[in-house]
Amino acid sequence: MADDLHRAQTRFGLADGSENVLKINGHHTTPEVDGDGGMFVEKISETADADYLLLTDVGGSVCPALYSIVKVAEHSVTPMAYFGNCNVDPKRTIVPGKSITLAFEAYHPLRYKGAPMATYVYDIPTGVLKKNGRVVSTDCKGKCW
């Protein structure tokens, strides 16, 4: 399974994005998390009571990738709305059990305006996501896509 970019094992079951929708142990999450052109799943951190996944939603030529962090616990799964600036290769800094940082260089695709550089920091203990130091909403409003 190590070579399968669409699945990751958590302590609470298998996270699977191979059908372009996130499932934990074969069950859809609530709210549901859908991908665009594909979904990569990676376990990136854990605390005593939860594992944290980084989802990469593979898009098209206008926006090749967006990201989501998902908290998986024994009796709950908490996904957040996708974020990023479409850049496919953010610099990642993970402080286990403390924070997850994704720093994106400016994204300038051909023929499109693009997006400025941005740094997102997810504070694991509080569950707060900040973009360039400002809190951003992580609510999926019924469905994450």
Secondary structure by P-SEA (a helix, b strand, c coil): cccccccccccccbbbccccbbbccccccccbbbbccbbbbbbccccccbbbbbbbbcccccccbbbbbbbbccccccccccccccccccccccccccbbbbbbcccccccccccccbbbbbbccccccccccbbbbcccccccc
